[in-house]
Every structure is written in C-alpha cells, then in structure tokens.
C-alpha cells in the first residue's frame, strides 16, 4: 500500500491542490486571470517575469488540477478560470481549517507561538 492511500480521499485531494498552488508563479497566473475577469487570449508570459516555456509548464499544472482551462482558437489559446473547481477547493480548505477552530483563541490553546 502506498502511504498516502492510508489517508482519506478528501485529504489526498486537498494535499494535491495545495501542492499545485504552492508555486508563486501559479498563484500569479490565477490572480492575473481573476483580475482580468475574462478569458485571456494570447501569451500570459508577457505578464510574468518568466520564460514562455516555464509559464507553459505552470499552465499545464493548473490545467491538470482543473483550476483553469485553455481552448485553442486559431494560433492562440484562450485561458479561463474554472470557477466551479476553484470554489470546490476553497470550500475544502475552509472546512478543513474550520475543524481546527474558528477564532484566534481556539488556535493558540495548544501553542505558545
């Protein structure tokens, strides 16, 4: 048995999501798409301090996770946020942290940080 299989599917999904968004370039891509409030046709790498190849790799990871989708239109790709999947993971994170406590005093009971 693979060790991660010892954990329930929700925790596995949450961990995969966290790993996917753990890179600042991926967060920047998501933020850029959210701020534009529309699908982006063209080269997102113009908006980031990274090479096109690197941006393309990050876009593929976000697509694989279902956070964005890209549709080929002629010689360009239109990238859009997948709001339903983003909302699903947002709720998963909110539920996860809600289980730990809902206010600052609840979170500091076990630690003198």
Secondary structure, DSSP 8 states (H G I E B T S, - for coil): --GGGGS-HHHHHHHHHHHHTTSHHHHHHHHHHHHHTS-EES-GGGGSSS-HHHHHHHHHHHHHHTSEEEEEETTEEEEEE-HHHHHHHHHHHHHHHHTT-SSHHHHHTT---
